[in-house]
Amino acid sequence: MRTVHFAAAALTPCQKEYQERLRSWLLPGPYIPRCTLNGKYDPVQCQGFYCYCVNEHGVELVESRVDMTEGQPKCKAGGME
């Protein structure tokens, strides 16, 4: 897993959540969002053994969850393909 450091000024919601989750590393299996290079939520997020699609606000889309053993969901920015 790569570590990304963001400048403190003008963080996007994804970048803020990323940093907050990294600070809570003591919690077992914390969800850490994946952000794109421009700071938006990556359309595919993964936690535990599942990956799923999220909208532009990082909210999981209904019925998009896929077990990692079955591959990844077909997501695009802001929705599903």
FENWOSUL-V262122 format. One record per helix or strand of 2 or more residues. SS is the DSSP state (H for helix, E for strand). FROM is the first residue (numbers start at 0). LEN is the number of residues. If there is no record, write none. Layout:
# FENWOSUL-V262122
ss={SS;SS}
from={FROM;FROM}
len={LEN;LEN}
This chain:
# FENWOSUL-V262122
ss={H;E;E;E;H;E;E}
from={12;43;49;65;67;74;78}
len={11;4;5;2;3;2;2}
